[in-house]
Structure formats: structure tokens, C-alpha cells
Amino acid sequence: MTRHDLYGAVHKAIRALLFDAAALVARTDFTATEGRNEATLRIRRLLEFLDEHAEHEDDVILPELAAIAPELHAQLRSDHARIDGSQRELLGYVERLGDTTEHERSSLGRRIHERMGRLVADQLGHLDREETLANRALWAHRTDEQLRELEGRIVGLIPPERLAQWLEVMLPAVNPSERSELIGGLQAPAPIVEVRS
């Protein structure tokens, strides 16, 4: 029997965002204005999604884990704090790009690439812990109905315009049956978004 997975679709979207941004950063010449601007926008967009995702987990899922798996809760909270620090460091490098010399931009570009690689590695380990350990704890102590209620609370925290942006990222990242389930599981009619295959 397949249990309801709070992490599946959103984590596929997070991985897609991470990999796309990392690939773009790897091929960006940070001394060139156009490439630098595109990479900067992509990194900022990635960090906004990552911050928001972590906030949703902090507000809705981690309190459940605190009650049923306190050690895992502490580990995931620690992950969030460590990864947030890594993200702030990456953002700091990005913000320094604006008022620098060509040589400094080249150096910052290398640091951004290195920090992006570490962020991807940290996030992948964290996502795996949630998908395996957190799901195991939730499935042992919560029904699918209760998990859907938690998911509904998260969706309820997201304004409609922002939900449309989340769906623009999530829908192309999942398979067709997951896509149907995702759209069907929304409480309100799903915003119309373009799905790129």
C-alpha cells in the first residue's frame, strides 16, 4: 500500500531548481553582464523557494515530528539552520557582484560556484533524510488523512499567486500520474500554468 507522501512532489521541484541553478552557475562567465544577471536572478529565485519551503516545514511538519520523533526533529532543525547559513553566504556573494571590478567578479563567480555545489550537496542529504526518516516516522504515527490535513495547512499558507509559481516549478518536475494527483489534491481550483515537458 502506498502512503501519502508530504515530500515527494515538492522535493522533485526543489531538486529541479537546485540542478538547474547549479548548471547555469557552472557555465556562467561572471565578468559578462548578461550571464551574470541571469545567474543572479536564478540564484535569488532558488533561494526564495528554498526559504519558503523550509518555513513551511518549520511551521507545519516539524512540530509533528517534535511530538513523535524528537531526535529526528532536532536533526532536521539543525539541517535547516546549517543550510540557511550556507544560503545566506551564497546570497552575500551574489550581492557583492554589483559593485566590483572584473577581476573581483571572476573571483566571486568561483566562490558562487563552489558555494552552490556545497548547497546542492547539503540539500540532497537533507531531502533524503526527510524522504526516508521523516516519512517513516510520519507514516508510523499519522494516518493518510492526517497527512493530507497537514498538506492542506501548507497549501493554505501560500497566496494564490505564489501557489501558481510553485505549480509552475512542481508540475514539470513530476510524472503524469503525480501531476494529476497534485492538481486533484488542491482544495481550490488550480491556477492555470503552462507545463513544459
C-alpha positions in Angstrom: 0.0 0.0 0.0 1.3 3.4 -1.0 1.2 6.0 1.8 0.6 9.7 1.3 4.0 11.4 0.8 4.2 15.0 2.0 7.7 15.4 0.5 7.6 13.7 -2.9 6.4 16.3 -5.4 7.8 19.4 -3.7 11.2 17.7 -3.3 11.3 16.8 -7.0 10.7 20.5 -7.7 13.4 21.6 -5.2 15.9 19.2 -6.9 15.0 20.6 -10.3 15.6 24.1 -9.1 18.9 23.2 -7.5 20.2 21.3 -10.5 19.1 24.0 -13.0 20.7 26.8 -11.0 23.9 24.8 -10.4 24.2 24.0 -14.1 23.7 27.7 -15.0 26.2 28.9 -12.4 28.8 26.4 -13.7 28.6 27.8 -17.3 28.3 31.4 -16.3 31.1 33.9 -17.0 30.5 36.3 -14.1 32.6 39.0 -15.8 29.9 39.2 -18.6 26.9 41.4 -17.6 24.2 39.3 -19.3 25.3 35.9 -18.0 25.9 37.4 -14.5 22.5 39.0 -14.4 20.8 35.7 -15.5 22.7 33.7 -12.9 21.9 36.2 -10.2 18.2 36.1 -10.9 18.2 32.3 -11.0 20.0 32.1 -7.7 17.7 34.6 -6.0 14.7 32.7 -7.3 16.1 29.4 -6.0 16.8 30.9 -2.5 13.3 32.3 -2.3 11.8 28.8 -3.0 14.2 27.1 -0.6 13.5 29.7 2.2 9.7 29.3 1.8 9.9 25.5 1.7 11.9 25.4 4.9 9.4 27.8 6.6 6.5 25.6 5.6 8.3 22.6 7.1 9.2 24.6 10.3 5.6 25.8 10.7 3.7 22.6 9.9 5.7 19.4 9.7 8.5 19.8 12.3 6.0 20.4 15.1 4.5 17.0 14.3 7.9 15.4 14.3 8.8 17.0 17.6 5.9 15.1 19.1 6.7 11.7 17.6 10.4 11.7 16.8 12.2 14.3 18.9 15.8 13.3 17.9 14.9 13.4 14.2 13.2 16.8 14.8 16.4 18.1 16.3 18.4 16.8 13.4 16.2 18.3 10.8 16.1 21.7 12.6 19.8 21.6 12.8 19.9 20.9 9.0 17.7 23.9 8.4 19.9 26.2 10.4 23.1 25.0 8.7 21.6 25.1 5.2 20.2 28.6 5.9 23.7 29.8 6.8 25.0 28.3 3.6 22.3 30.1 1.6 23.0 33.4 3.3 26.7 33.0 2.4 25.7 32.4 -1.2 23.4 35.4 -1.3 26.2 37.5 0.2 28.5 36.6 -2.7 25.7 37.4 -5.2 25.0 40.8 -3.6 28.7 41.7 -3.8 28.8 41.3 -7.5 27.1 44.6 -8.3 29.9 47.0 -7.3 33.1 45.2 -8.1 35.9 45.1 -10.7 36.1 42.5 -13.4 38.8 40.6 -11.5 36.7 40.6 -8.3 33.6 39.4 -10.2 35.7 36.5 -11.6 36.8 35.6 -8.1 33.2 35.9 -6.7 32.0 33.7 -9.6 34.3 30.9 -8.5 33.1 31.3 -4.9 29.5 31.3 -6.0 30.1 28.1 -8.0 31.8 26.4 -5.0 29.1 27.5 -2.6 26.4 26.4 -5.0 28.0 22.9 -5.1 28.0 22.7 -1.4 24.4 23.9 -1.1 23.3 21.2 -3.6 25.2 18.5 -1.6 23.7 19.7 1.7 20.2 20.0 0.4 20.3 16.5 -1.2 21.3 14.9 2.1 18.6 16.8 3.9 15.9 16.0 1.4 16.9 12.3 1.6 16.6 12.4 5.5 13.1 13.8 5.2 12.0 11.4 2.5 13.3 8.4 4.4 13.4 9.0 8.1 10.7 11.7 8.4 8.3 9.8 6.2 8.9 6.6 8.2 8.1 8.4 11.4 5.0 10.2 10.0 3.7 7.0 8.4 4.1 5.2 11.7 2.2 7.8 13.7 -0.2 9.6 11.3 -2.9 8.4 9.0 -3.0 9.5 5.4 -6.0 11.7 6.2 -3.9 13.5 8.9 -1.0 13.9 6.4 -3.4 15.4 3.8 -4.6 17.8 6.5 -1.0 18.9 7.1 -0.5 19.3 3.4 -3.7 21.4 3.3 -2.4 23.6 6.0 0.8 24.2 4.0 -1.2 25.0 0.8 -3.3 27.3 2.9 -0.3 29.4 3.8 0.5 30.1 0.2 -1.2 33.0 -1.5 -2.8 32.1 -4.8 -0.3 34.0 -7.0 2.6 32.3 -5.2 0.9 28.9 -5.4 0.8 29.3 -9.2 4.5 29.9 -9.1 5.1 26.8 -7.1 3.0 24.8 -9.5 5.0 26.2 -12.4 8.0 24.6 -10.8 6.4 21.4 -9.5 4.2 20.2 -12.4 7.1 19.8 -14.9 9.2 18.0 -12.2 6.7 15.2 -11.6 5.4 12.3 -13.6 2.0 12.4 -15.2 0.2 10.4 -12.5 1.8 12.6 -9.8 0.8 15.7 -11.8 -2.9 14.5 -11.8 -2.9 13.7 -8.1 -1.2 17.1 -7.3 -3.8 19.1 -9.2 -6.7 16.9 -7.9 -5.5 17.3 -4.3 -5.8 21.1 -4.3 -8.7 22.4 -2.3 -9.4 25.3 -4.6 -9.3 25.2 -8.4 -5.7 25.0 -9.6 -4.3 28.2 -11.2 -3.7 27.7 -14.9 0.0 27.3 -15.5 2.0 26.3 -18.5 3.6 22.9 -18.3 6.8 22.5 -20.2 7.7 18.9 -20.9 
